[in-house]
Amino acid sequence: LASFLGRPHNRRLDAELKDDIGSAAGLVVSESGGDVIRIEACLMEPLSEQPELKLTGNLGDVMKESAAAAMTYVRAIAKELNPDASFRFDVHVHVPEGGVPKDGPSAGVTIAVALASAFSQRPVRGDVAMTGEITLRGRVLPVGGIRDKVLAAYRSGMKEVILPEENLGDLEDVPQNVLSEIKISAVSDLRDALRIALRK
């Protein structure tokens, strides 16, 4: 293949499929099709009375709003995630490959999972990718590009995909041989996504 297509630009590393704290795999659609991106969240002791949310990685306005909603939701359920701690941290959310602009609402679930992992210190399953818009109350709303996103998860070696329940009908466009090898978990509430994505 290399002689016809040239040297591969990127290679998937097995390390990317390992469980990690504060890092979750999100599914996106770009001009070249579906892709898997890593979203990282880091919590730090606040430097002031008002906790700060810092966002990096060339994010658009809609994605920034998703991050703010995810932070609010995780703060609201903080006692469920970690009964011994209060959510009073400066938060840094980063999406690598800052040279590529990123926008859209479908990263809400992924950001919330990464934040919940960082706060609870429970690792995120490395073999799970996710997509979905969220509300402040934790509802998971439908998004576009499901076919391309599921195919991207399959190509990346993911074993399970979390997607909005209202997107189940879009799976008709996904080849059956792909669906037979990857588990689809449809959710309507963020708590369900957290139960699937976070290790015990």
RAMO-V354552 format. One line per field, one symbol per residue. ss: DSSP state (h for helix, s for strand, l for the rest). phi: phi as a letter, one per 40 degrees, with the letter a starting at -180 (. if undefined). A space follows every 50 residues. Layout:
BEGIN
ss=???
phi=???
END
This chain:
BEGIN
ss=lhhhhllllllllhhhhllsllssssssssllssssssssssssslllll llssssllslhhhhhhhhhhhhhhhhlhhhhlllllllssssssslllll lslllllhhhhhhhhhhhhhlllslllsssllssllllsssllllhhhhh hhhhhllllssssshhhhhhhhhllhhhhlllssssslshhhhhhhhsll
phi=.cccbgcccbbccccccccacgbbcbbbbbcchcabbcbbbbbbdccacc dbbbbbhgccccccccccccccccccbdcccaccbbcbbcbbbbbdgccb cbahcccdccccccccccccgccccccbbaaicbbccgcbbcbcgcdccc ccccccgccabcacdccdccccccdcccccbbcbbcbbbcdccccccccc
END
